[in-house]
Amino acid sequence: MTDHHPDAGKMVSLTFTQPHPGGRILLMLGQHQAGAVFPPCPTEGGRWLWRWWLGGPTGMKEGRAKTELAAKNAILSQARDWLRKAGLQE
């Protein structure tokens, strides 16, 4: 007998939304906030910060990127890895 999680293979959407112009760009996993991309800050050398927070303290990851697109791609990579481990599909 194989025990499968009831959500295994379930489709989940990954979307970006920016509630406030010029503010952080949220990565939504379905209807849940899973991470964000933050606009460049002069104290960070003009680099974009991305942060993935789904999975609690041990699952939190963050990094910096030269462009908004690079930051979005980095956080999408984290999201897709998390989905794969959870047995979910984008």
NORGI-V214644 format. One record per backbone hydrogen bond with DSSP energy under -1.0 kcal/mol. NH is the residue of the N-H (numbers start at 1). CO is the residue of the C=O. E is the energy in kcal/mol with one decimal. If there is no record, write none. Layout:
BEGIN
nh->(NH	NH)
co->(CO	CO)
e->(E	E)
END
This chain:
BEGIN
nh->(8	9	10	12	15	17	23	25	26	27	28	29	30	32	34	35	36	37	38	44	45	46	48	49	50	51	52	53	54	59	60	61	63	65	71	72	73	74	75	76	77	78	79	80	81	82	83	84	85	86	87	88	89)
co->(5	87	7	89	28	26	20	37	17	35	15	32	13	29	27	27	51	25	49	41	42	41	65	38	63	36	61	34	34	56	56	52	50	48	67	68	69	70	71	72	73	74	75	76	77	78	79	80	81	82	84	83	10)
e->(-1.8	-4.5	-2.6	-3.1	-2.0	-2.1	-2.8	-3.1	-2.8	-2.8	-3.7	-3.3	-2.8	-1.7	-2.9	-1.0	-2.5	-2.4	-3.8	-2.0	-1.4	-1.7	-3.0	-1.5	-2.6	-2.7	-3.2	-2.2	-1.1	-1.1	-1.1	-2.4	-2.1	-2.6	-2.0	-2.7	-2.6	-2.0	-2.2	-2.4	-1.9	-1.6	-2.3	-2.9	-2.0	-2.3	-2.7	-2.3	-2.3	-1.9	-1.1	-2.9	-2.8)
END
